[in-house]
Every structure is written in C-alpha cells, then in structure tokens.
Amino acid sequence: MKSIYKKIIFIISAIALFSVIVGVVKYSLTYIENNPEKYLPTQK
C-alpha cells in the first residue's frame, strides 16, 4: 500500500517539475523574443 503512495507522489512531483521547467523555457523564449537586441547578435 505504501509503495503505491510513493509512486503517486513521485509521479506528481515529476509532473510538477516538468511543468515548471516548461514554463521557465516558454517565459525565457518570449522574453528573448521581446528583447532580441540583448541576447541575439544584431544583423546589419
């Protein structure tokens, strides 16, 4: 019975961690797109 709880907790924590990483990546990409001159080399 306890092993089932451990599996559920592990799955929930893994999903939470994955969603946090995805959110950070999406936020970073939108921030870089909004401020391209800071991160991307200027093409002249």
C-alpha positions in Angstrom: 0.0 0.0 0.0 2.8 2.4 0.9 4.6 1.7 -2.4 1.5 2.9 -4.3 1.6 6.2 -2.4 5.3 6.6 -3.1 4.7 6.0 -6.8 1.8 8.5 -6.9 3.9 11.1 -5.0 6.8 10.5 -7.4 4.6 10.9 -10.5 3.0 14.1 -9.2 6.4 15.6 -8.3 7.8 14.7 -11.7 4.9 16.3 -13.5 5.2 19.4 -11.3 8.9 19.6 -12.0 8.4 19.1 -15.7 5.7 21.8 -15.9 7.9 24.3 -14.0 10.8 23.6 -16.5 8.4 24.0 -19.5 7.1 27.3 -18.0 10.5 28.7 -17.5 11.6 27.8 -21.0 8.5 29.4 -22.5 8.9 32.5 -20.4 12.6 32.7 -21.4 11.8 32.3 -25.1 9.1 35.0 -25.0 11.4 37.4 -23.1 14.2 36.9 -25.7 11.7 37.5 -28.5 10.6 40.7 -26.9 14.2 41.8 -26.2 16.2 40.4 -29.1 18.9 43.1 -29.1 20.1 41.9 -25.7 20.6 38.3 -26.5 20.7 37.8 -30.2 23.6 39.3 -32.3 22.4 42.2 -34.4 22.3 41.5 -38.1 23.3 44.6 -40.1 
